[in-house]
Each structure stands twice: as structure tokens, then as C-alpha cells.
Amino acid sequence: MATRRIVSEEIADTTDAQVSSSRGGQNRSSYYRIGNIIYIIFGLLELLLMFRFIFLLLGANQANGFVNFIYSLSQPFVAPFYGIFGTVSYSKAVLDPATIVAAVIYAIVAWVIIRIAAAADNRPADPV
């Protein structure tokens, strides 16, 4: 009685980049996840500051619940930047440079955090 043996030999072409990416996949995905979380948090903060700036500029009614909520939520983030520049007001409209300065500073802080995380992980700094 004859026995059958099936022998299969595959040759896989892999590059060093494929091997290193398969080994570092766990670290890379966690780095990208953390980077995206940082971008989301600071993006929401920037959105909040943008609403504050527009509401102040257009003289939104502070008695409105939503406007009051935006003002009270954004106040702690803008407070350190009051006094750098004076505010300009006309009737109910207010040009608040502190909000603009805060938005710029927080954008720079987010960028620096991402760069530090990328440097600590030896990765490119764009997690998106």
C-alpha cells in the first residue's frame, strides 16, 4: 500500500520594514490612539474657544442657557490670558483677544505634546 505525503514549501518575500512593522504594531497602534485622543481633546477645547469668541464678538445674550454654558465652561481656560491685551467693545459686541491668545497657546501645547510623545517613541509625529 502506497502512502501519500504532501510536501508544501512557500517562499515569502518580506522586507525589513514589514518585519519591523509587524513587531511594533502593538506599540504603534497605542501611540496613534494616544495621539488621536490628544488631538480630540484639544480640538474640542479649540471648538469651545471658537464658540466663545464668536458669541462675544456678536454680542450673544448671556441669559441664554447655551451661551452661558459656553462662557462658564471656557472661562477657566481663558482666565490665564486676560490682561495681555485690552478688550475692545462696541455696544454688546466684545473683541476678546484673550480667547484668541488662549486658542493659539493651546494649539501649540497640543502640538508640543504630540512631538514629545513621538520623540519618546521614535516615531513620526503625525498620528492621523
C-alpha positions in Angstrom: 0.0 0.0 0.0 1.4 3.3 -1.0 1.3 6.3 1.3 0.9 9.8 0.1 2.9 12.7 1.6 2.1 16.2 0.7 5.0 18.5 1.0 4.5 22.2 0.6 7.2 24.8 0.6 6.4 28.5 0.4 8.8 31.3 0.0 7.8 34.5 1.5 9.3 37.8 0.4 9.4 40.1 3.4 11.3 43.3 3.8 12.8 44.7 6.9 10.0 47.3 7.1 7.3 44.6 7.0 9.1 42.7 9.8 9.6 45.8 12.0 6.1 47.0 11.5 4.7 43.6 12.4 6.8 43.6 15.6 6.0 47.2 16.5 2.3 47.0 15.6 1.1 47.0 19.2 3.2 50.0 20.2 2.4 51.9 17.1 -1.4 51.4 17.4 -1.3 52.5 21.1 0.8 55.6 20.2 -1.6 56.5 17.4 -4.5 56.0 19.7 -3.0 58.3 22.4 -2.1 60.9 19.7 -5.6 60.9 18.4 -7.1 61.2 21.9 -4.8 64.2 22.5 -5.9 65.8 19.2 -9.6 65.2 20.0 -9.3 66.7 23.5 -7.5 69.8 22.3 -9.8 70.0 19.2 -12.8 70.1 21.4 -11.1 72.8 23.5 -10.4 74.9 20.4 -14.1 74.4 19.3 -15.2 75.7 22.7 -12.9 78.7 22.5 -14.2 79.4 19.0 -17.8 79.4 20.1 -16.8 81.8 23.0 -15.1 84.2 20.6 -17.9 84.3 18.1 -20.6 84.7 20.9 -18.6 87.6 22.4 -17.9 89.2 19.1 -21.6 89.0 18.0 -22.9 90.1 21.5 -24.8 86.9 22.2 -27.3 87.1 25.0 -25.7 85.9 28.3 -29.1 85.0 29.7 -29.4 82.2 27.1 -28.6 78.9 28.7 -26.3 77.6 25.9 -24.4 80.8 25.7 -24.0 81.0 29.5 -22.9 77.3 29.5 -20.2 78.0 26.8 -19.0 81.1 28.7 -18.8 79.3 32.1 -17.1 76.2 30.6 -14.5 78.2 28.7 -13.8 80.7 31.4 -11.1 78.7 33.3 -9.2 78.1 30.0 -9.2 81.8 29.1 -8.6 83.3 32.5 -4.8 83.0 32.5 -4.6 85.1 29.3 -6.7 88.1 30.5 -4.7 91.3 30.8 -2.2 90.5 28.0 -4.2 92.7 25.6 -7.2 95.0 26.3 -10.7 94.1 25.2 -12.5 96.3 22.6 -16.2 96.6 23.0 -18.9 98.3 21.0 -22.4 98.1 22.4 -22.8 94.4 23.3 -20.1 93.1 21.0 -16.7 92.4 22.5 -13.5 91.6 20.8 -11.7 89.4 23.3 -8.0 88.9 22.4 -7.6 86.7 25.4 -9.7 84.0 23.7 -7.6 84.2 20.6 -4.3 84.0 22.6 -5.7 81.0 24.5 -6.6 79.2 21.3 -3.2 79.7 19.9 -1.4 78.7 23.1 -3.5 75.5 23.5 -2.9 74.6 19.8 0.9 75.0 20.4 0.6 72.9 23.6 -1.2 70.1 21.8 1.5 70.1 19.1 4.3 70.0 21.6 2.7 67.1 23.5 2.4 65.1 20.3 6.0 65.9 19.3 7.3 64.8 22.8 5.3 61.6 22.6 6.6 60.9 19.1 10.2 61.6 20.1 9.9 59.3 23.2 8.6 56.6 20.9 10.9 57.3 18.0 8.0 57.6 15.6 6.8 60.2 13.1 4.8 62.9 14.8 1.6 62.7 12.8 -0.7 60.1 14.3 -3.6 60.8 12.0 
